[in-house]
Amino acid sequence: MPTHVDIGKAGEKLAEEYLAENGYTILHRNWRFGHDEIDIIATKNSMVHFVEVKYRSSNYHSHPEEAVNKKKIRILLRCIEQFLFLNPQHDDFRLDILSITERQNEHAEYFFIEDVTI
């Protein structure tokens, strides 16, 4: 039986493939700041995209993107601030959410929310 770590890695792999197919270049995977993490940092058209990936094998309880609440966004913004401090060459960024639902024996469904704000 797969663990939540295995499931998360599967979702992030699908996310990387989706982003690459849509013209993004992956810079970092699972970039950490203390205990917090940004799933994927990518670039497209000279802009840095910080992508929070949410993956579910069904949307029985809720859609994956609904798991990103204001508290999570604040944590992500704190990580982004640190990344930009350490990498001052990047001055324009977006926070995005990539929601993936993959039901058994079906193709994955992607819902990409760009430029999230509180």
C-alpha positions in Angstrom: 0.0 0.0 0.0 1.5 3.4 -1.0 2.3 5.8 1.7 1.3 9.5 1.7 5.0 10.3 0.7 4.7 7.9 -2.3 1.4 9.5 -3.3 2.8 13.0 -3.0 5.8 12.1 -5.2 3.5 10.6 -7.8 1.5 13.9 -7.8 4.6 16.0 -8.1 5.9 13.9 -11.0 2.6 14.4 -12.9 2.9 18.2 -12.0 6.5 18.4 -13.4 5.4 16.7 -16.6 2.4 19.0 -17.0 4.5 22.1 -16.4 7.2 21.0 -18.8 4.7 20.3 -21.5 3.3 23.8 -21.0 6.6 25.6 -21.4 7.9 25.8 -17.8 11.5 25.1 -16.9 11.8 23.4 -13.5 14.4 25.0 -11.2 13.8 23.3 -7.9 11.7 20.5 -6.5 10.8 20.5 -2.8 12.7 23.7 -1.9 12.8 24.0 1.8 12.9 26.9 4.2 13.1 25.5 7.8 10.2 23.1 8.1 8.3 24.6 5.2 8.5 23.7 1.6 7.7 24.9 -1.9 6.8 21.9 -4.1 8.1 23.2 -7.4 9.9 26.4 -8.5 9.8 26.9 -12.2 10.3 29.7 -14.8 8.4 30.7 -17.8 8.9 33.8 -19.9 11.5 35.2 -17.4 9.0 34.9 -14.5 9.5 32.7 -11.5 6.5 30.5 -10.6 6.2 29.0 -7.1 3.8 26.0 -7.6 1.9 24.3 -4.8 0.9 20.9 -6.0 -2.2 19.2 -4.6 -3.0 15.7 -5.7 -5.9 13.4 -5.0 -7.0 10.0 -6.3 -10.6 11.2 -6.2 -12.5 14.3 -5.3 -14.9 12.4 -3.1 -14.3 14.6 0.0 -13.2 17.8 -1.8 -11.3 19.2 -4.8 -7.5 19.1 -4.2 -7.1 22.9 -4.5 -9.5 23.4 -1.6 -6.7 22.2 0.7 -4.8 25.4 0.1 -6.1 27.8 2.8 -5.0 31.2 3.9 -2.6 29.8 6.5 -0.9 27.6 3.8 -0.6 30.7 1.5 1.0 32.7 4.3 3.5 29.9 4.8 4.3 29.7 1.1 4.7 33.5 0.9 7.2 33.3 3.8 9.2 30.7 1.8 9.0 32.8 -1.4 10.3 35.8 0.5 13.3 33.8 1.7 13.9 32.3 -1.8 13.8 35.8 -3.4 16.2 37.1 -0.7 18.7 34.3 -1.5 18.2 34.7 -5.3 17.9 38.4 -6.0 18.2 37.9 -9.7 14.5 36.9 -9.7 12.3 39.9 -9.2 9.0 39.0 -10.7 7.1 36.0 -9.4 3.7 34.2 -9.2 2.3 31.8 -6.7 0.3 29.1 -8.5 -1.6 26.1 -7.5 -1.7 23.0 -9.6 -4.5 20.7 -8.6 -4.5 17.1 -10.0 -7.2 14.5 -9.6 -6.4 11.1 -10.9 -9.1 8.5 -10.6 -8.4 4.8 -11.1 -8.3 3.8 -14.8 -8.8 7.4 -15.9 -6.6 10.2 -17.2 -5.5 12.7 -14.7 -7.4 16.0 -14.6 -5.5 19.2 -14.1 -6.7 22.5 -12.7 -4.1 25.2 -12.8 -4.7 28.4 -10.8 -2.2 31.1 -11.7 -1.2 34.1 -9.6 -2.9 33.3 -6.3 -3.4 36.2 -3.9 -4.9 36.3 -0.4 
